[in-house]
Amino acid sequence: MLKQKTVATLLFFTCLVGMGYAQSVQDNFEGTGTISTWAGDDCGMDPAFSNPNIDLINPSSTILKYDDFGGQY
């Protein structure tokens, strides 16, 4: 019983420490996000593509257009 509690406690604190290293990134492609540059592997990217469907959820005039050509990322 004590061994199970010890393992559970160690697992809990390991997960808690792991969450402390988590990062939150966001980008609205309007220049106010937390991502300064976008990079891709074997792809085409257009960070200023005109938004074809402007609505209440995404009112941005531009979006990121990403064409994957089969790279690793």
C-alpha positions in Angstrom: 0.0 0.0 0.0 2.8 2.4 0.9 4.6 1.6 -2.3 1.5 2.4 -4.4 1.1 5.7 -2.7 4.8 6.5 -3.2 4.6 5.7 -6.9 1.4 7.7 -7.3 3.0 10.7 -5.5 6.1 10.6 -7.6 4.1 10.3 -10.8 1.9 13.3 -9.7 4.9 15.5 -9.0 6.7 14.4 -12.2 3.6 15.5 -14.2 3.3 18.7 -12.2 7.0 19.6 -13.0 6.5 18.7 -16.7 3.5 21.1 -16.9 5.8 23.9 -15.6 7.8 23.7 -18.8 4.8 23.9 -21.1 4.7 26.8 -23.4 1.8 28.7 -24.8 2.1 30.0 -28.3 -0.4 31.8 -30.4 -0.4 33.8 -33.6 -3.1 35.9 -35.2 -1.0 36.7 -38.2 -1.6 40.4 -37.6 1.8 41.0 -36.0 0.7 40.7 -32.3 1.2 37.0 -31.7 3.9 35.2 -29.7 5.5 33.5 -32.7 8.0 35.9 -34.4 8.8 33.7 -37.5 7.3 30.7 -39.2 9.6 28.0 -40.8 8.6 24.9 -42.7 10.3 21.9 -44.2 9.6 21.2 -47.8 6.5 23.3 -48.0 5.1 26.5 -49.4 4.0 29.2 -46.9 2.2 32.5 -47.5 1.6 34.3 -44.2 -0.3 37.1 -45.9 -2.8 35.1 -47.9 -6.2 36.9 -48.2 -8.8 35.3 -46.0 -11.4 33.7 -48.3 -14.0 33.4 -45.5 -14.1 36.4 -43.1 -16.6 35.8 -40.3 -17.1 36.4 -36.6 -14.8 33.5 -35.6 -11.9 34.7 -37.9 -12.3 38.3 -38.9 -8.7 38.6 -40.0 -8.1 40.0 -43.5 -5.1 37.6 -43.9 -4.4 34.0 -43.0 -1.5 31.6 -43.2 -1.6 29.4 -46.3 0.4 26.3 -45.9 1.1 23.8 -48.8 2.8 20.6 -47.6 5.0 18.9 -50.1 5.9 15.9 -48.0 8.7 17.1 -45.8 9.5 15.8 -42.3 7.6 18.5 -40.4 
